[in-house]
Amino acid sequence: MWAPLDDALVQKHLTKLRHWQQVLEDINVQHKKPAEVPQGSLAYLEQISANIPEPLKQT
């Protein structure tokens, strides 16, 4: 079993993820080439995702 997390903390993480998802989508729309998305942003997104406990990850 995983320890229950503070709801506010969960919401904060989800809000952050949605924000970065929107940022990446905006970049994709502007450039029309996914390859031009800064690798740093993608790595940052993956890092955030990795730090979120499994039950919270949206499938």
Rosetta blueprint (number, residue, H / E / L):
1 M L
2 W L
3 A L
4 P L
5 L L
6 D L
7 D H
8 A H
9 L H
10 V H
11 Q H
12 K H
13 H H
14 L H
15 T H
16 K H
17 L H
18 R H
19 H H
20 W H
21 Q H
22 Q H
23 V H
24 L H
25 E H
26 D H
27 I H
28 N H
29 V H
30 Q H
31 H H
32 K L
33 K L
34 P H
35 A H
36 E H
37 V L
38 P L
39 Q H
40 G H
41 S H
42 L H
43 A H
44 Y H
45 L H
46 E H
47 Q H
48 I H
49 S H
50 A H
51 N H
52 I L
53 P L
54 E H
55 P H
56 L H
57 K L
58 Q L
59 T L
